[in-house]
Amino acid sequence: MNILITGANGQLGNEMRVLSAKHSKHSYFFTDVVKSDGVYVLDITDKQAVSAFVAEHAIDLIVNCAAYTNVDKAEDDEATALKINAEALSVLGSQRVKVIHVSTDYVFSGDEHVPCRETDPVAPRTAYGRTKYQGEKLLLAACPDAVILRTAWLYSEYGNNFVKTMIRLGQEKEQLGVVFDQIGTPTYAADLAWAIFTVIEAPVWHAGIYHFTNEGVCSWFDFTLAIHELAGITKCQVRPILSEEYAYKTPRPHYSVLDKSKFKKTFGVTIPHWMDGLRRCMQRM
């Protein structure tokens, strides 16, 4: 197949580039809004440009790794977030090719205390969550046989993320307060890329919405302790704090664990634990 992968300069896009070498029977066209080595420039909100690109390269499948992910900035500029997270999905979905799209746990309220299933009601409480959910709806309206993978707490050795920030702060500070009353599952972007290729390589196309994160649960506080232990950081004291003690501009879900049963059953896979993913990521760093 000829596969178009958007958002190639991001965390997930970079991991897709790495893993594509192991799936060399396909031809890949990596795109982003900024030019870089091996990456085409493509604005996914520009229908004419996307249609021309798809036609020129005879694209069979689009994997959308692009997104407006700055949760706080989205509150001030929801129009831009809506354009990238939602309106672009109508453009991608209208190309008459298969589409795999990455969505988020932020489509849920985060008030429940059991893992969220794909069939649970959505209730986004942020501009980011609203625009991502709108993107899901627009994609399925334009391309009913699309695959949507909701994920959470993504990190990688590429780009800026929580793991890199905690390593930097742990090296700079003697004490650090980290939220302990928000629960979720850290997800290594390389494992999410593996999940995407699992969908691509399946003998049958299984359209629908799926949840994918690594296995297990923890708080941001627990996650930080694990990061510091693996990084050999011993001089920074990490203390647990409540969400209300941290100056969030935008509310975060208190419980954003996703139920992955559907993905595991449909594709017959075992998903690595988040600690395993963290170890592999930090070894690669």
N, C-alpha and C positions, 0 to 999 in steps of 0.2 A: 504493500500500500504506500501511497504518498501521504504523509502525515504532517499537518500544520500544527505547530505548537506555539501558542502565544505566551507572552510574559516570560520569554526565555532568559531574561537577565535577573529574574527574581529567584528566591530560594528554591521553589519547586521547579521552575523552569531550568535552572542550572542542574538540578538532580536528574531531570528528564534528559538533559544533554549527556550527562555521564552514563546513565543507564541505557541510552539508545545504542551505545556501542555494542552492547550485548544482544541487541535485537537488530542486527545489521541487514536483515532481509528486507526491511522497510527503508524508504527514503524519507528524510526528515527536512522540514523547512521551519527553522526556528525564527520567530519574529518578536519584536518589541517596539516600543515607541522611540527608543534610543539605540543607535547603531553600536554594535560591538563586534568582536571577532566571531565570524560564523553566524551572525544574526542579521536578518533582513529587518528593515524598518517598515512597520505596518500599523496603522491606526485602526483598531478594531471597531471604532465607532463610525468609521467611514464606510458605508455600505458599498459604494462604487469601488473603492480601493480594495476592499475585502473580496468582492465578487471577481474583480480582475485578477487578483492574486490566486484565488482558488481555480479560476479557469486556466490561467497561464501555466500553473504547476500541476494541473490535473489532480487536485487534492481529493482524497477519499475519506479522510477523517480529520476533524479538528479537535485538538485537546486544548481547552482554555485554562491556562494557568495565570492569566492576567487578572488583576483586581485592584481596586482602590481599597487598601487595607488599613489606612491610618484612621483608627476608630474615633479619636478625638477631633481630628481635622474634618472628618465627615460631618460632624455636628454643625460646623460653621459653613461647610460647603457641600451640602447634600446634593446640590444640582450636579456638581462634577462627579460625585460618588455614584449618583443615579445614572449618569451617562456611561460610566465605565462598568459598573456592576450590574446594570439592568438593561439599558438601551442597547449596549453592545451585544447582549445575548440574543436580542431579536435579530440583529444583523448576522451573527454567526449561525443562528438556527435556521435562517432562511436560505442557506447555501445548498440545500438538498444533498448534504453529505452527513455522515454520522458525526455526532458531537459528544465529547466527554467534558464535563464542566465541574470545577471544584467550588463548592459552597462552604458554609460555615455553621458552627454551633450557635452563632449569634441570631439565627432565625428563631430560636427558642427563648423563653423568658429567663430561664435559669432558676426558676423558683421550685421546680420539682426536686425530689430527692431519690429518684430512681433513674437509671440510664434512659435517655430519650430514644424512642423508636422512630422510624421513618414515617409512621402513620400518626404520630402524636401531633396535636394541634400546634401550629407555630404562633408565636407572639413576640416578635422582635421589639426591643425597647430602645434601640439606638438607630441612628441614621444608617450606620453601616449594616446592621441587621436588616433593616427595612429594604435597603437597596439590594442586598444580596437575595432576599426572598423574592423581591420583584423580578430579579434576574432569573430565578428559577422558573417563575410563572411565565415570563416572556419566552424563555427557551423552550419550555414544554409546549407552549401554544404554537410556536413556529416549527418545532421539531419534536413531535410526540415520542419518538423512539430514542431520545437522547439518554445519556447516563449522567446522573448528578451524584457526585461524591461529596458529602458534607464531612468536614474535618475540624480539628481544634488544636490550639496550642502548638502551632507549627514552628519548627526551628531547623537550622541547618548550619553547616560550616560556611555557607554563602550568605551575604547580606547582613542586615542588622536584625537581631532577635534577642530573646530573653537570655539564652545561654551565654552568648557573647557579652551581654551587658552585665550579667552576674559575675562572670569571670573578671571583667574589667573592674567592677566595683569592689569585688573581693580582694583584688590586688591593691586598690587605692585606699580603701577605708578600713578602719579598725572595728567598726560596728555597722550593721546593716539591718534595717527592719523590712521584713517581707510578709505579705499578706498570707494568713493561714486559713481564712474562712471562705476561700474560693477553691472549689474542687473541680478537677478535670483530668485530662490525660495528655501529657506531652506527646507530640507526634513528630518523629524524625521525617523530614521531607523526603529523604531517600526511600523510606518505607512507603510513603504515599505514592511516590513515583513507581515503586514496585507494584502497588495496588492498581495503578492506572494501566501498567503494562499487563497485569493479570487480566484486566477487562479487555484490553486490545487482543491478547493472544487466546482468549477463550474460544473454544470451537463453535460456540453459539453466542450471538449478540444478545445480552441480557439488559434490555432497556429498563430504566427506572431510577428511583432515588435510593442511594445507599449511604450508610454511615461508615466512615473509616478513620480510626485513630490507632495508635499503638494500644496494647492491652494494659490493664491496671489503672489505678487512680492515685492521685496525690494532690496536695495543695501546692501553691507557688512556694511556700516556705519549705516543704519537703523537697521539692524540685531543686531549690537553691542549695540545700544541704548536700544533695547528691552531686550537683555540679561542682561544688567546692571540694568535696571529697575526691572526685575523679581528677580535678585540676591540681590537687595537692595544696589547696589554699587552707591554711591553718590559723592564721593570725587575725582573721576577720570574724568577729562574733556575729552570728545571724540570729536575730530575735523575731519571734512571731508577733505580728500586729493584725488588728482588725481592719477590714476594708475602710471603715469610717475614719481610721487614723491616717489613711493614705489619701492624698489630695487628687482623687480621680476627677477629671472633667466630665467623663462619660461613665455611667454605671456599667460594671462588668457582671456577667452571670455568676451567681454564687455556686451553681451546680451545673456543669456543662459536660457531663459524661455521656457519651453516645453509645448506644447499643449496636454492636457490630454483627449480631447474629445473622442477619440477612446476607451480608457480604460473605461471611465465612461459609454459610450453607450453600449459597448460589455458586460460589467459585471454588469451594472445596479447599480452602487454605487455612493455615494457622498463622496468626498475627503475632509478631514479636512483642515482648513486654517493653514498656517505655524505658526501663533501665538498660535493657539490651541495646535499644536504639541510641540512647545517650552515650553509652560506652563506645559504640562504633563511630558516632559522630565526632566525639572528642579525640579518638584515635586518629581520625582523618585530619582533624585540625592540627 
